[in-house]
Amino acid sequence: MSLKNNHRRNGQIPQPCPHLADFRSRNGQKPFRALQECLRVKPLGRAAIRRDPDEVPRCSTCGHYAPSRLYACVACAAVYCHSLPESSHAAFHAESMPTGHEIAVDVDRAELFCCVCRDQVYDRDFDAAVVLAHTAASTLGSRLTLLPPMLPESQKKRRRVDYRPWTPDPKERFLMERDSSPLKRGDEDSSCLPWGLRGLNNLGNTCFMNSVLQALLHTPPLRNYFLSDRHNRFLCQQNSKMGNVNKKNAASHDSNNNKKKNLRLCLACDMDAMFSAFFSGDRKPYSPAKFLYSWWQHAENLASYEQQDAHEFFISMLDGIHEKVEKNQCKPQSQGSGDCCIAHKVFSGILRSDVTCTSCGFTSTTYDPCVDISLDLEPNRGGSAKMASLKSHHGCNGETESCGISTLIGCLDRFTRPERLGSDQKFFCQQCQVRQESLKQMSIRKLPLVSCFHIKRFEHSTTKKMSRKVDRYLQFPFSLDMAPYRSSSILRSRFGNRIFAFEDDDDEPDSSNESSSEFELFAVVTHTGRLDAGHYVTYLRLSNLWYKCDDSWISQVSESIVRAAQGYMVFYVQKILYYKASEKLVSS
């Protein structure tokens, strides 16, 4: 937890700089009220400043949008970059303009910045406006550190996800009959590959995209959603066209930008098209060019044929699906509850962070929605008896921990272990009313249907100004029990059964907890090679067999090959959703 978060959470407010005080005395609250209308809360990030949600800000001087920070002048709204120790266009703008242009706002973080002091500054009213934007966005599915709303009593104990029967209305039936074709089952194919398994053509350093798409295309809840036509791309496109016709006269002064935004495609529609293509029975490699083009429009800063990070693509893709669905929904929903869109219904969970004062025991608790968990590799040393017992307890298929080998169980144990914050991060205790040393502990309040674990293999040193890849081997189990890492288990181990009555609202009786905490591995995304010239490959578990998806090449491999792979992203699905069709095929 950063020192800045401590300030905001506990009410200790740093003194404003003299330039900010002078700006406030001359202009009052009017400039900050104008900024409130531009506050946007990203679904997977923090608050940002955008006049339009689809705007990509650029420096007015050099035209760059990365990697420097971009700041918008509060007085004239001009955007300039700032990068130390190089020259700052934001500072030059403040020096060249009359008095009153000293204060700017970070467009990607919604934080005030003094161009004269060249440092962040704090304003109570502006910060209150940002918090208000977060609160308002909690009903629109944006990322918040707020407790999700309590569920009705009738829904509290329902953990299983029931797909309700659906009957198409006459309009939907007409679209299905006109635009659909019967699916060919995989057992009719002479290749004996599982149904829906198909290669993806590399379009030029796009193995990062192909590897993640292969995992998503075979994610059971996501697959069932799209194959049951819950997102019909033809109907979605018709609705988008009708919406554009109704709004074509809304902003005539910015018609060129509106035309560009209207051309933006829907990532969920492109996913629907890929699911149809993959499960059509055709075995020829598929070219995801249309999806790549749509993703480039959503993430313009990553639009190039250079190799990108698979994890960054995964987050950006879920972000794009969420934003499109959020715009089309009439009823606002909360991301924290996992009901806002299919991306968050499948991948969204909630992390709990407890910061405890070591002097008086006061605890500050925050909740943070997440779509994945990033784990640090364990230090390169021998395994402890505690980790070995954890491995045997979690069922690692008979494996024993070797000296110096990291395990996923050990990484999760380290993630949820209490951590003593440094002296430079002293916690302002509301009970002691002074800064105290503290302990921080993470836990998982709500498990998602599909858990994605991102292994931090790329290290960046700011002091040495260099990056490197960590090639250490990681053992990961095929079956994973997440019960020890849930908030209820962590709290019971910390305080005993006295706090059982204060368990998380979404918990249910122990029997249901056991089933919803058990996960099965179904996909592993690996990275081989150097940091700047590597290659991504995906291993899929289908019909109880493992298949290697190397772009357009599909081959069956043994379990030992998968266990020896250098995992970068591992995907687990709740065992209650891991359907038994594969076991029936094997038994027959």
Disulfide bonds with the S-S distance in Angstrom:
none
